[in-house]
Amino acid sequence: MTYLLALDQGTTSSRAIIFNEHGQVQASAQRETQINTPQSGWVEQDAQEIWSSQMAVVQQALASARILAKDIQAIGLTNQRETTIVWDKRNGQPLAPAIIWQDRRAADWCNQLLQQGLQQKIQQTTGLLIDPYFSAGKLVWLLKHIPGLAELAAQGHVAFGTVDSWLIWNLTQGAEHVIEVSNASRTMLMNLQTQSWDEELLQLFQIPASVLPKIISSDHYVADTAAGLLGARLPISGILGDQQSALFGQSCFEPGMAKNTYGTGCFMLFNTGSTLQYSQNKLLSTLAWQCQNQTHYALEGSVFMAGAIVQWLRDGLGIIQQSAEVEQLASQVRDTDGVVLVPAFTGLGAPHWDSDARALLCGMSRGTHKAHIARAALEAIAFQVADVLSAMQSDIQQPLKELRVDGGASCNDMLMQFQADLLNVPVLRPQMRESTAWGAAAMAGLKSGVFNSLNDIADNWQLERAFEPGMGEDQRQAHLQKWQQALKRARSDL
């Protein structure tokens, strides 16, 4: 039996999963990580906790699988993207808290760039829209506000990186300062066409090049883990940002294939192959992966509130005790009876990008009860995904044939059926739901010779259930029209 180890460092937890060569989970371990919000719009983590929790779950997973580290063929790594860490090159100590992707503190800086008319230039160079979401603004903020950091950077002592960079630095005990290319494509500093740091942007943002890691391909053999760390020296040979890793793990290798991950938010990625497709509809152009000397691109749409809406029903309204109860409650009614929820609790993501929009629950009557609201909450997830797909279809002129799904809320049959009905394409749920971790493990397996080709990996993808669209066109349009009306009322530009 061949084993591959995936390190999956996410926003709320660190996980380690051991797979066999068929993509079957042999063991897994998970540890929650603390999120701090010291003031409104700020979201931070302790970089040392990210590292120590990741190491702890690796040991736990090995013990649980009853294998030794030497039995592992290779390590794949996937991570929360855009999160920004700075540390001292001399001793590896963090010089500030890790600033998480959700953090909005760079909003003023982003607004200045917009006022300078730099949107088109930055989109053409990086594929991204100007937003505090990306790493550049976080790094600029740190250099400006952390006492002594700019001076240390000028002396060449500061290392910047995303979570993959930080974990690899520690796994190799400071031997490697690198960033994988799909993660680099989320910094708003990388030229998407050349896959190198853009000197013009570095100059514009006043970021010293000495802080930046070396950009590497997704299937790059980085190094073996440092001696004494895991009980054996293991090759690190597959790295991907989490959403790109889910696209890879879902075997969406061909242009025109797409996946949607239903987590706290929703992330839809559409493979555009070797074509770098710019969006006219406020979607992001991103690098999907670089492996076997080929670069694949994707279009991406991010929805901020998906599973988080169900958490709000549970913690904010108290109409369910456990998140899993939402489907049962929503099933008590045949429809929402006209109730629509627009979940703009933290503004609206793609394709609207309206950070000042606010949540709205409308269409209620005296007959409205909690089952209608629960159903409207699930439908809201599907409506947002439909908006993203509609924008993608306008950009690409290539009809989507099917949507592969993963993430916690993909277990919800009612939601998946409504999603298929709204999109009018089959929604395919695989047997193995660990697409993100599997993507990194599979990439490591490709590099280390466990797999000879992408076809070998695709052979492991197995369907659990296909949700076929069953809604008539008139009914679909009536649903979408009601959603669009509610959306208008929630927007900030009323």
N, C-alpha and C positions, 0 to 999 in steps of 0.2 A: 504493500500500500504506500502511495506517495502522499505526503502531507504538505499543504501550503498554509502559511500563517498570515492572516490579515489583521493589521492594526487599523481600527476604525475610530478615529478621534473626532467626535461630534460636538455639537454645541452644549448639550446637556449631559453627555457621558463619554467615557472612554471605553471601548470594547475591543476584545480580541476574539477572533473566530478561527478555528482550525478546520480546514476543508480537506477532503480527499480529492483525487484528480477528476472525480465525476461531479464535483460541485456540491457534494453532500456535506452537511455540517457534522463534524466529529465532536466538537466541544466549543463552548463559548463562555465568556465571562464579561461582566459589565460593571462599571463603577460610576456613579453619578459625580459630576463636577459642579462646584459652586459657581453661580453667576452673581455678580455684584452690580448694583445700579446705584452708584454713589450720588448721582443727581439725575434730574429728568433728561432723558435722551442718551445717557451714558450707560454702556453695558461693558463690563470688564470680567476677566478671569485671572486667576493666579497662574502664571506660566509654569511655575514649578509644580503646581498641582496637576496641570495638564500632563506633564512628563511623568510624575510619580504614579498617577492613577493609570497611565498607559502601561507602565512597567508592571504594576501590580496585577493587572488583568491578564497580561501575557503569562506570568507565572501560574496564575489561577487556571487558565485555559489548558496549559501544558499538563498540570496536575490532574485536571478533570479528564483529559483525553488519555491519561496514563501513558504518555510517551515522553521521550527525552527531547531536549532541544536539537540534538544531532539528527533526530528523525525528520526534522523539517527541511524540505528542499529549498524553500526561498520565502522571503518576507515581502508582502505587498502592503502598501500604506495608502490610506485614504483619509481625508480630513475636511473639517469645516473650512470653507474658503474665506478669503478676504481678511480674516482675523490677523491682526498685526502684532508682532512681538519684536522687541529690541533687547539685545543683551551685550555684555562685555566680551569681546573676543579673547581677552586675556584669561578670564576665569569662568566664562560661561554663565555668569549670573545675570538674571533679567534686570534691566535698568528701569522698568516701568511695568504696570499691569498689562496683560494682553488685552488689546482693544478688540472687542468682538464685532463680527460683521454687522450686527443689528445696531451698532452704536451710531448716533447721529451728530456727534460733537463737531464734525467737520462741515456742518451745513452752511455756515457763514462763508467759509473758504470756497465751497462749491458755488455759492451764489455769486461771489466775486468773479469766478471764472466764467459763469454764465453771462454776467454783465459785460465782461470783456469780449463777448461774442466768440468764445472758444469751443462751443459745443460741437460744431461740425468738424473742426480740426481734430478734436480728441476722439470723436466717434470714428473718423477715418483712420486714425492711427491705431487706436486700441480696440475698436469695436464696441466700446462701452458708452453709456450716457454719463454725464457728470452727476455724481451722486455720492453722498457720504458713505454709502454701502461699500465702496471699493477701498483698497489699502492705501492709496496715495495720500488721500486727505488725512487719514489716521496718522501716517508717518510724518507728514508736515506738521500736524498738531503736536506730536510728541517732541519733535526737534525744536519747536518753538516754546513749549510749555514745561518740559521736564528740565529742571535746573541742571546746567552743566552738560546736557546731552549733546547739544550742537558742538561744543568745544571738544568733547570726547570724539565725536564723529570726525571733526576736522583733523584730529590727531591719528585717525585710522583705527580707533579702538572699538567702534560700534558695529555690531552685526544686526541687520534687519532681516526678517523672514516671515513667511506665513507658517502655519502650524506644521506643514511637512518639513520645512527648513529647520524648525526648532527641534522636532523629534529626531531628525537625521543627525543634527549636530550632537545631540545627546547620545544617540545610539552608536555613534562613531567616536564619542568622547572628544569632540572638537576637531576631528580630522577633516570633516566635509561641511562646507557652507554652500548649500545648493538649494535651488527651488525647481520643482517640476513644472513643465511648460504650461499645463492647463491651469495650475495655480498662479503662475506668473501672468497668465492672460487676464486674471481678475484683479490685478494691482492698479490698473490704469497708468502703468508705466512701461508696459511692453508693447513694442510694435508688432501687431498681429501678423503682418506679412513677412517680416524678417525673423520673427521669434527672438528678438534681442531687445535689450533695454533701449529706449528711445532717448538719445542724448538731448534732443531739443526739449522734450518734456522734463527731463531731469533738471535742465538749466532753468526752465520756466518755473518749476516748483521749488527750485533751490535745494535739491536733494543731492548730497555728495555721493558719487558713484561708488566710493569705497565701502559704503554700508551694504551694498547690494550683493545677494548671493549669485552664484553662477547658474544660468538656466540650463536644465538638462531635459532629455526626452522622457516620455512616460515609461519606456521600457529600458531605461539606462541602468546598468549595473553600477550602483553607487559605490559600495564597499561592503565588506563583512562587518557585522556588529563587533564592537570592541571586545577584546578578551575579558573574561571574568564577568560579563554582564548577564548572559543567559545560560551559561553552562556549555555553550558551544558557539563558535563564530558562524553566524548565518548570513547569507548574501541578501542584501536589500536590492531588489531588482524590478519592482513595479510600483509606481506612484501615480495617483490621480486625485484631483479635487473631487469631493463627494458626489456632486451631481453628474459630472463626467464619468465617474466610476460606475454609477448606476446605469448610465447609458451603455457603457461597455459590458457591465454585468448582465444586462438584459439582451445582450447579443444584437444590439441595434447597429450592426456594422455597415449596412448599406445606406446610401443616400436615400432620404425619404422615409426612413424609419424613425419612430419617436417613442419616448417614454415619458411618463409623468409620475413623479414621486409625491405621494400624499403624506407629508410629515406635519410638523408644526405649521409650515407653509407648504405651497405646492411649487414644484419646479418642473417645467416641461422643457425637454431638449429635443430638437429635431435635427437629425444628422444631415448636413449639406455636403458631405464628402470632401473632396479636395477643393471645393469651391468656397471661397470666403464670401459669404452672402451678407451684405449690409441691409439693415432693416429700415424701411420707410415708416414703420408703425411702432416705433419705440420699444422694440425688442433688442436684446443684446446679441452681438456677434461674438462668439467665444471659440476658443480652441478646444476641440473635443478630446483629442489625444494625439500623440506622436509616437508611433511604434513601427518597427520594421522599416525604418527610413521613410515613412509616409506620414503626412500631416492630414488629420481630419478636423473639419470645422463643424460648428453647430449653431443654430439659433436658439436662444433661451428666453423663456418668459417666467418671471417669478411672481407668485401670488403670496402675499404676506400672511394671510390667515386661512388655514385649512383645519387641521386637527386642533388648532388653537381656539376655533369657534366652539368645538365640542367641550374643550376645557372651560370656556366661558359659561356654557350652559350648566356645567357641573359646579364650578367654583363661584361664578358671578351671580347666576340666577338660582342655583340649587334645585333645578328641576330634574336632575338625574344625580345619582350617588356615584356611579362609576361611568367612565366614558363609554364602555362597551354597551351600556343600556340604551344609548341613543337610538339605535336602529329599531329596537323593540318598541320604544315609545313612539317613534315616527311612524311605525307600521300600523298604529291604531287608527290612523286616518287615511283615506284614499288619496287626498291631496291637501294642499296647504290652505284651501278655502280662500285664496287670494292674498295670503300673508307672504311678504317678501322681506328677507333680511339682507341688507348690504353690509358686509362685515368690515367696514373701513375703520376699524378700531385704532389702527396705526397708519391711517391713510390708505391709498390704493396703490398697488404695485402695477406690473405690466398688464395691459398696454396703456394704462391711464396715467401712471406716475403723478398722482395727486396727493402729496403728503399732507395736505390740509383738509382733505375729505374726512368726513366723520360717519360713524356707523349709523344705520337707520333701520328701524323695524316698522314696516307700514302695511296697510291693507287689512288691519284688524277690525273685528266687529265684536258685539257682545257674545257671539258664539265661538270666538277664538279661545282655545285652551292650549296647554303646554305641548300637546302632541303636534298641533299645527306649527308651533314655533320650532320644535325639534326637527320637523320635516323641512321647514324653511331653511334651517341652519345647514342641513345636509345638502339641500338643493343649491344653497349659496356657494358651496365649494365647487359644485359642478358648473354653475354659471360662470364663475371666475375663470375656470379652465377653458370653457367654451370661448370666452373673450380672447384668451391668449392664442388658442388655436386659430380663431378667425383672423387675428392679426398675422399669424404665421402663414396662413394660406394666401393672404393678400401679398405677402412678401415673396412667396416662393412659386406660386402658380403651379403647384404640384400637389394633387390631392392626396391627403393622408389615407392610407389603406386600413391601418389598424393602430391602436394605441396600447403599448405595453405599460403595465402599472405595477407599482410597488409602494412600500411605505405602510405605516400603521393603518390608515383609513381605507387602504385598498381591500382590507378584509370585509368591509361593509358592503354587503350584496346590494342593498337598496341604492346606495350611492353609486356603485359601479354601473347598475342598470340604468339609472337616470343619466349618468354620464354618457353611456353608449347612445341613449335616446337623443340627447341634446346634440352630440357631435355627429350623429348618424354614421358612425363607424364602429366596428367591433372593438370592445375593450378586452384585452387579454391579460389574465392574471396568471403568473407562473406558479409552479409548485413551490419553488424555492424563493422565499421573500427577501432573502439577504442580498439583494442585488448590488448594493453599494460595496459591501465588504468583498463579495465575490468578484466584482470588477477588478479590484486591486490585486486580489489573490490570482485571478486568471492572467492579469498582465504580468505578474511575477512569474507565473508558470510558463507563459509564452517565452519570456526571456531566458528562463533557466532550463528549457528543453522538455518540460512536462507536456507542453502542447507544441505541435509543429506548425500549426496555422490557426487562423481565426475560425476556420470551419470546425476544428477540433473542439474549440470552446463553445461554438454555436450548437454543436451536437448535444451539449449538456442541458440546454434550455428546454424545459418541459412545461406544457400548458396544464394548468389546474382547472381553469374555467374560462370560457369565452362568453362575454355578455353581448348579445346581438341586439342592434337597435330594433325597437318594435313600435315606435311612436309615429303617428301620421304627421305629414308635413304641416298641416294647419295647426295641429296641437303644439308642435315644436315651435312654430313661429309665434303662437300666442304666449307660450312660456317666455320666449326670448324677448318679446315686446314688453311684457310686464316687468322683466328684469331691467331692461334698458330705461324704462320710465322711473323705476326706483333708483337706479344708478344716477340718473340726472339729478334727482333730489338730494342725493348724498354728496355730490361734488361741491368743491369749494368755490367754483366759478359761476354759481347760480346767478 
